[in-house]
Amino acid sequence: LHPKFSKPIAKEIHYYSVKYHMGKSWYLSNFLFQENGCFTGEASTSYLDYPQVPHRLKQDDLCDKFLVIFRNPVDRIVSNYNHMFERNQLRKKISLDLSINEQLDTLEEVKGYLLNLALGKRKSEMDDIFFNDYYQFFIVRSLYPIFLKRWESIFEKENIHAVSFNNFVKNPQLILDEIFDFLNIDSYTPENLESYKLNVGKKQHREISEITLERLVNFLSPFNDILSQEYDINF
């Protein structure tokens, strides 16, 4: 909506993750560059946690500012399951509760390793199955500090700005002003900002049980603590 923003042809291009084989010329063809003073960019949900993305971005040297908007990690997991269930993308088309508990059975065994990644004490192995098979281990995509640490090993921390989606919904103009300051562009107040609803999905009926929710929250808790302490993002 910003008057100086030059929109790409598609919002989610996913070039640096799953379409990198298309080549840089194809990628740039998605942008309609306008007069001087305009800026451009894109939003692809696969970029944060796809292992090769920050390295590819660094190599191409086309972008120097990265904005991450974090959704409540439990809400994201439930939404992720529903999204893949509807599209037959799950490794096993089983209930949400069973899927979460099966993943936790595996992930709890390597929780210490995952926490060390989230704390930046070690780097992830590129062949780790839970970072390469999100159709099975989609819980991992909610371990946000792990991916921030990976990005910060490639780019300067001050070039990465993280915000909470909940805070954006509660006070959109305040968060937008933070973003404009981060991008070093003029502030802008869109008309009827609260009326915009983007990426609204279908009504979803598959919900998590209280028992499974408690187990999941206990697993996520130390990762959320890191996000709160180091990035001032709370859920």
Helices and strands as residue ranges (DSSP letters): E 5-6, G 20-22, H 24-28, E 39-40, H 53-60, E 66-70, H 73-86, H 96-107, G 108-110, H 111-118, H 129-132, G 138-142, H 144-152, G 157-159, E 160-164, H 165-170, H 172-183, G 193-195, H 210-231
